Each structure stands twice: as structure tokens, then as C-alpha cells.
Amino acid sequence: MRLPSTIPAIPTLTADGICLRAPRQDDVEVLVRAFNDDQVRRFMPVPPNYTAADAQRFVDSVPRAWQHQERAIFVIADAATDNCIGEAELLSFNTLYDSAEIALLLDAPARRLRTSAAALRLLCRFGFEHLELGRIEAFADFENRAVHYLGLFVGFRHEGTARAKFPCPDGERRDAVVAALLPGDLA
């Protein structure tokens, strides 16, 4: 397994109308809107009232995250326009098991199966081919049916439940569906 720090620069990846690239200053407005979306806030741990300053800190943190092997973060962009439509990342690298976790979100106007599947496939392919991962794991809130179907569509297989995986703003914790993708599973 190779960690993100072994990649000399954040790559730009393109396939099926989607581009994964390093975030830029001009992505901040879309990131703020996406991270403040009710559906994103419902299913992802996002700071309350996500601001342009929060988005700028995120953009500025990406090179350090790659260098320190924390996360491989990309902006999802429309390949034709290069406009930001979301964010995707590999995180929680486990060198003992050659695995990582995957996460992605799309701005509401871009949430379509074709777009989501293209972004998910492209990031998984990068993980398998460039980082030499043997397994990519995904965790989704039980109520986030769209993500469950997306994972199945791309080839993830349901493996069980991660009890109390996600903290909630009200102090409770929610269970998550656990799914995993192996290199030969990618559809």
C-alpha cells in the first residue's frame, strides 16, 4: 500500500464527465452551500453554520492532509466546466490491512446517480491503482438509502452494522451500515 504522501502532487483524475482535483479558492462558495445542505448535515458530521472561513480552512488544509498521510482529498468537478460540484476523500488509512475508508458528498444540484457513481468509481479506482489499496470501506447512516443504493450500484457489498458509529448534534449516536469494495468488485 502507498500512502498519499508518496504521490508527488495532488493528481487530477478525469473519467465519465467527472474530474477529481485539488480544491481551489474559487470552490469555497460551492463547498459552503454543500456543507450547509440539510441532507449533508443530517448524515455527515459537519460543523454548525459552516462558513466561507471554514471552507477556506478546508481548502488550505488539503496539501497538509496529503503530506501527513491523513486523507487523500479531492474536489469533485464537472469535467466540461471544471466547476466544483462536491468533495470526495479516502481517509482512515490502515497500512496493516491495506485499507481505507471513503466519503463523498455532492452539492444538491449535482446529486444524480450517474454523477455520484462516476465520482465514486473514479476515487475507488485511484485508491486501488495508485495507492494499492486492497479494500475500501464505506459507512452510511441507516436512513441514508441513496448512499446504500449508490454503493451497491458501484459494487460495494453490505457487510454489517457499525453500532453507534456516528455522533449526532443532540448527543446521541447512530448506527451505520458497513459496506466494502475489493478491487475485483468495482462495477
FENPE-V165134 format. One record per residue. N is the residue number from 0. PSI is psi in degrees with one decimal (NA if undefined). D_LAST is the distance of its C-alpha to the last C-alpha in Angstrom with 1 decimal. Layout:
n = (N | N)
psi = (PSI | PSI)
d_last = (D_LAST | D_LAST)
//
This chain:
n = (0 | 1 | 2 | 3 | 4 | 5 | 6 | 7 | 8 | 9 | 10 | 11 | 12 | 13 | 14 | 15 | 16 | 17 | 18 | 19 | 20 | 21 | 22 | 23 | 24 | 25 | 26 | 27 | 28 | 29 | 30 | 31 | 32 | 33 | 34 | 35 | 36 | 37 | 38 | 39 | 40 | 41 | 42 | 43 | 44 | 45 | 46 | 47 | 48 | 49 | 50 | 51 | 52 | 53 | 54 | 55 | 56 | 57 | 58 | 59 | 60 | 61 | 62 | 63 | 64 | 65 | 66 | 67 | 68 | 69 | 70 | 71 | 72 | 73 | 74 | 75 | 76 | 77 | 78 | 79 | 80 | 81 | 82 | 83 | 84 | 85 | 86 | 87 | 88 | 89 | 90 | 91 | 92 | 93 | 94 | 95 | 96 | 97 | 98 | 99 | 100 | 101 | 102 | 103 | 104 | 105 | 106 | 107 | 108 | 109 | 110 | 111 | 112 | 113 | 114 | 115 | 116 | 117 | 118 | 119 | 120 | 121 | 122 | 123 | 124 | 125 | 126 | 127 | 128 | 129 | 130 | 131 | 132 | 133 | 134 | 135 | 136 | 137 | 138 | 139 | 140 | 141 | 142 | 143 | 144 | 145 | 146 | 147 | 148 | 149 | 150 | 151 | 152 | 153 | 154 | 155 | 156 | 157 | 158 | 159 | 160 | 161 | 162 | 163 | 164 | 165 | 166 | 167 | 168 | 169 | 170 | 171 | 172 | 173 | 174 | 175 | 176 | 177 | 178 | 179 | 180 | 181 | 182 | 183 | 184 | 185 | 186)
psi = (139.1 | 140.5 | 159.6 | -30.6 | -16.0 | -10.4 | 121.8 | -32.7 | 155.2 | 118.2 | 162.2 | 123.9 | 137.7 | 135.5 | 145.9 | 40.4 | 3.9 | 144.8 | 131.9 | 126.0 | 173.7 | 143.5 | 152.8 | 168.3 | -40.2 | 0.5 | -12.2 | -45.7 | -44.6 | -40.0 | -41.0 | -47.8 | -45.0 | -44.7 | -16.9 | -1.2 | 137.7 | -40.6 | -39.7 | -46.8 | -31.5 | -36.0 | -3.4 | 146.0 | 95.1 | 138.5 | 143.8 | 146.5 | 54.7 | 124.1 | 174.0 | -34.0 | -39.2 | -44.7 | -38.9 | -40.7 | -39.6 | -50.6 | -45.7 | -26.7 | -16.1 | -49.6 | -38.3 | -40.2 | -40.7 | -47.6 | -34.3 | 12.1 | 26.5 | -49.8 | 150.8 | 100.3 | 137.1 | 154.1 | 140.2 | 126.2 | 153.3 | 124.4 | -29.8 | -36.4 | -17.8 | 15.1 | 136.2 | 133.5 | 0.8 | -165.3 | 144.3 | 147.2 | 154.5 | 134.8 | 178.4 | 51.5 | 134.4 | 102.0 | -24.1 | -38.4 | 6.7 | 48.7 | 166.3 | 166.5 | 153.1 | 147.2 | 144.1 | 154.1 | 148.0 | 143.9 | 144.1 | -45.6 | -18.6 | -0.6 | 93.3 | 151.8 | -46.2 | -45.1 | -47.8 | -44.8 | -40.5 | -43.5 | -44.1 | -44.8 | -43.9 | -42.1 | -41.0 | -43.5 | -42.1 | -44.8 | -43.0 | -44.7 | -36.8 | -34.8 | -5.0 | 39.4 | 147.4 | -10.7 | 137.8 | 127.4 | 149.2 | 140.0 | 131.0 | 140.5 | 142.0 | -32.4 | -6.3 | 71.1 | -36.4 | -41.1 | -36.9 | -48.5 | -39.7 | -47.9 | -46.6 | -40.8 | -36.9 | -17.5 | -2.5 | 146.4 | 135.1 | 132.0 | -15.8 | -152.5 | 134.8 | 104.4 | 135.5 | 39.5 | -42.8 | 124.8 | 145.8 | 155.7 | -28.8 | 4.3 | -14.1 | 171.1 | 146.7 | 145.6 | 157.8 | 148.1 | 135.6 | 130.0 | 155.6 | 154.5 | 131.5 | 159.8 | -39.5 | -7.7 | -18.8 | 118.7 | NA)
d_last = (21.9 | 23.1 | 24.2 | 24.1 | 27.8 | 27.2 | 25.5 | 28.7 | 27.7 | 25.1 | 22.7 | 21.6 | 18.0 | 17.1 | 14.1 | 13.5 | 16.9 | 16.5 | 18.6 | 18.7 | 22.4 | 25.4 | 27.1 | 30.4 | 33.5 | 32.7 | 29.6 | 31.9 | 32.7 | 29.1 | 28.4 | 31.5 | 30.5 | 27.0 | 28.3 | 31.1 | 28.9 | 29.7 | 26.2 | 25.4 | 28.7 | 28.1 | 25.0 | 25.4 | 28.5 | 29.9 | 33.6 | 35.8 | 36.8 | 34.4 | 36.5 | 36.3 | 37.9 | 35.1 | 32.5 | 34.6 | 34.8 | 31.0 | 30.7 | 33.5 | 31.9 | 28.7 | 30.1 | 31.9 | 28.8 | 27.1 | 30.4 | 31.0 | 27.5 | 27.1 | 24.0 | 21.9 | 22.4 | 21.3 | 22.2 | 19.6 | 21.4 | 21.2 | 20.9 | 23.7 | 26.2 | 25.2 | 26.2 | 24.8 | 22.7 | 21.7 | 21.2 | 18.5 | 19.1 | 18.6 | 21.6 | 23.3 | 22.8 | 23.8 | 24.9 | 26.0 | 22.5 | 20.5 | 18.7 | 18.6 | 18.1 | 16.2 | 17.8 | 17.7 | 19.8 | 20.4 | 23.8 | 24.4 | 24.7 | 21.2 | 19.4 | 17.2 | 13.7 | 12.8 | 14.6 | 13.4 | 9.6 | 10.5 | 12.8 | 10.6 | 7.9 | 11.1 | 12.9 | 10.6 | 10.5 | 14.2 | 14.7 | 13.3 | 14.9 | 18.0 | 18.9 | 17.8 | 16.6 | 15.8 | 14.6 | 13.8 | 15.4 | 15.7 | 18.8 | 19.3 | 22.6 | 22.8 | 23.9 | 21.1 | 19.1 | 17.3 | 15.6 | 14.9 | 13.1 | 11.2 | 10.1 | 9.2 | 7.3 | 5.0 | 5.2 | 8.8 | 11.4 | 14.9 | 17.5 | 20.7 | 23.1 | 24.5 | 28.0 | 29.7 | 27.0 | 27.8 | 31.3 | 32.6 | 35.3 | 37.6 | 37.5 | 35.5 | 32.2 | 29.1 | 26.7 | 22.9 | 19.9 | 18.3 | 14.6 | 13.0 | 9.9 | 10.6 | 9.7 | 8.4 | 6.1 | 3.8 | 0.0)
//
